[in-house]
Amino acid sequence: MTTEEGGAFWERMEGETATAYAAFCAYRDMGRTRSLRRAAAVFYAPDKGDHKEAAGSPDIGTSGQVSRFKAWSSANMWQARVEAFDAEEARARSLRLQDERDRQLDDHLRLSKLGVKAAAQVLFRIIRDGGEIPAGSLPALMTASTQIGRLALGESTARVESQGADEQAADFSRLTDEEITLLDELGEKLYGGG
């Protein structure tokens, strides 16, 4: 059995009536908790109106409706079709989740780079001006930014260490002007101007 226009296996089959296909759609769209009895109840609900093949047939009534659904299901391979539909839905959902994970990874990497760049720019200004790095604040920003980047790449953050508030701030006063200029140039190359 093939679909009418060569489409997906869960689309209307050749020789399948419009009513049988509508019933199949009601069954298909119930998801993994679907059953023929529940689908028939939904399909034949009073607010759905009359269905040509069911209206006036001797099958009217809950057991008759379910019998009709069983006949359509058997004749039109409903079980195989819903399995194919569910597999495609799962594949599409997986692709959407992967796209979202990729976007989130990109966002985390950008955030990490921005944080490291901001911390490095402050660090180079402090070094250039001969100041001291405040204990805890700048290293904490660099550590957090680096950890975000490492986590985004799936790497461990266990060896990343942070200078505690009770430790002394880094003292760059022993650096020569040439060393400070070299550090400043290195910062420009690594993190751009700013």
Buried (B, 14 or more C-beta within 10 A) or exposed (E): EEBEEEEEBBBBBEEBBEBBBBBBBBBBEBEEEBEBBBBBBBBBEEEEEEBEBBEEEEBEEEEBBBBBBBEBBEEBBBEEBBEBBBEEBEEEEEEEEEEEEEEEBEEBBEBBBEBBBBBBBBBBEBBBEEEEBBBBBBBBBBBBBBBBBBBBEEEEEEEEEBBEEEEEBBEBEEBEEEEBEEBBEEBBEEBEEE
